[in-house]
Amino acid sequence: MSELICVGAIGGAFGVRGEVRLKSFTAEAEAIADYAPLCTEDGSREFDVVVTRSIKNGLAARLSGVITKEDADALKGTQLFAPRNRLPELPEDEFYHTDLIGLEVRDTGGTVLGNVKSVQNNGADDLLEIYGPGLKNTVLLPFTRAIVPTVDLGAGRIVADPPDGIFD
């Protein structure tokens, strides 16, 4: 399991006084500030976060060390991470997306279907993007209890009961 979890991304400057447009990947958007200080993926920069208000498609926020619009614009696209130990424990049937990426996916008969490449959300359900040597293209597998009855993080494996034809 990853030590750092991506909890947000900087969308660029918001206004001309050093605020940033912040995309939060936390369950409650404004909770991103609760996990500060946040760092870049390589750990080279760290930011305290103060959410100033909700805006369309995100939050306006002040980050420590970001004073000007140019400072904010220079950070556009930067992902922000928090150490796993600052995040809440999840219920038994919930998972951080980062923990699912790379897991092997087998069907209920034990046949390897591939590995999880990414976790996507279509608005209704999460989808597991599966890739593997026997697949010409990746496959999107709905991440529901009916289709994915077992996630075993310790064994690094997911057991799936995919709909007919999805892996053909």
Buried (B, 14 or more C-beta within 10 A) or exposed (E): EEEBBBBBBBBBBBEEEBBBBBBBBBEEBBBBBBBBBBBBEEEEBBBEBEBBEEBEEBBBBBBBEBEEBEBBEBBEEBBBBBBBEEBEEEEEEEBBBBBBBEBBBBEEEEEEBBBBBBBEEEEEEBBBBBBBEEEEEBBBBBBEEEBBEEBEEEEEBBBBEBEEEBBE
